[in-house]
Amino acid sequence: MTQDQFLNLALRNPANKIIAEKLFELALPDAWIVSGCLVQTVWNLLTGRDVDYGINDYDVFYFDPDTSWAAEDAVIRRLHGALGNLDAKVEARNQARVHLWYGEKHGLPYPPLRCSTEGIDRFLTRNTQIGIRRTRNGYDVYAPDGFDDAAGLIVRPNPGPNFSPENYAVKAARWKALWPEVTVLAAEDSLDRRPGERRDP
């Protein structure tokens, strides 16, 4: 699957397109729509389901050096106000402050980030390491591991400082229940190598 093919499918979900437009209009710093709402839209279209089937929420990442909760809360309220009556749960998070609460919430290390795309790099699964944002001339797409896993309905662990096999198993089980077509790769089979690398027997 090419970048353009992925983007065209993801934007067939009206919520993704509306959120992208509003983020552009609001000019939030380093703002992206990310993760499941994109990939799951593609899964739905590839498997003949409604575009919004199984999507819990629509994640927005942005990066603001002001790491106060008050500043993040103001952005959340501003975005929700701009989205009006959009029938979708939108979760906006300032990636500059994730390290302040992640360890206490999840019991895992989370070194500070320098930009929103570094937050995308730390997703539990490689198939969801994708973000899109509206620009003056179209869209930017960030996908460090490409689109093959999304197109092939493959759920693959993404090793990193905050990876948790337990959290991965929970997430993968939910997806498998909703999209039985997906192939879930076990954490222990993938944590010590990148795609294409061989592991010694």
Secondary structure, DSSP 8 states (H G I E B T S, - for coil): --HHHHHHHHTTSHHHHHHHHHHHHHT-TT-EEETHHHHHHHHHHHTT--TTTT---EEEEE--S---HHHHHHHHHHHHHHHTT-SS-EEEEETTSHHHHHHHHHSS-----SSHHHHHHT-SBGGG--EEEEETTEEEEE-TT-SHHHHTTEE-B--STT--HHHHHHHHHHHHHH-TT-EE--HHHHTT--TT-----
